[in-house]
Amino acid sequence: MIDEKYIPENLERWKRPECFVAWSEHWAYSSECFVFLGRHRDSDIITETNFEVALLELGGESDTVRVIRENHWAVGWLEWIAIHESDAAALENADGIASALEDYPILDGEAVSEAEIDAASEYWERESLAGRIQICRDALVSIFAARRDDLEERVFDEIVEIVRS
């Protein structure tokens, strides 16, 4: 039986950057690896959610699918999904996901909405009373809403805009 390898159209093989030191001989740092999605410390909600959804669609981490975690002087940390060239099923799946992202930038709208709700709620909980009052003013809502833990729709929309940026 001939072992046929899948050659993805929307993914690229890993290439060694000019200024790069790998402390490991892992296959992810070789031409055996295809690079899929990435994220970093300052990634937005859509990027974060797409990363998580795509990793789940690939079946999570395995011997041939790895999340590579690195530190970087400019962005603090970054992660990217490495797929070994021998995993035709994961490569085909990732290739389809990458193609879908070219047509529409969100893999799972419901997951993004849930992440936005969580981020807005966390932001509101951590915000000082003065900060809450200002958000209420910006949303044209009574400043007395700043004392409540539940979010009025206009306040929620204002916070979502804040956490999206």
Steps between C-alpha positions, in 0.01 A plus 500: 500500500633843406500760776352809337569832666254784492648825371299793640423798279449754780777405745873548476786289623693637794808697396783585733504877566829683457543575871368188665625266767308179563579329827344180372542265207122461485345432158306828530827681431565319174370480146285205616267756659218704354403821681132552569345773719672714758422742778694724738463690825306786339279297265140614467197292596441371146860381463492334843168329429602387151817346645305306764225389258752390235703303754183323614407423139842341456430280802730688736869439546647162404828350382452675164312816603672725752453846643846653496549760773775757462614825658559804283659833587233704319177318582589327827386153403352329201351163419449328169361168387752266343383206290737221397509421131405137570153590635303527177164521678606792722665678207189464285280620785728799575520582130120514485486719810762738356302519175180576691677779691593664170128523415379599848723588797298323772488123542225489762285809551335357811839435662608858420178639651550295816862620525386862458238459773759348734756772422244779548382353831857462629582855389193637682583305818858632509409860411499761775181688581641811330579296191152346501344846526699618200394197296136570592541863391657391170211258444244772589371293792421623850814508712308311769535191280869505596413352840327194352682181407267421211569684178243701311514434127650839408762466775578148381540625140733776622716250692510258205642782289764558769603133525504459121766768466 
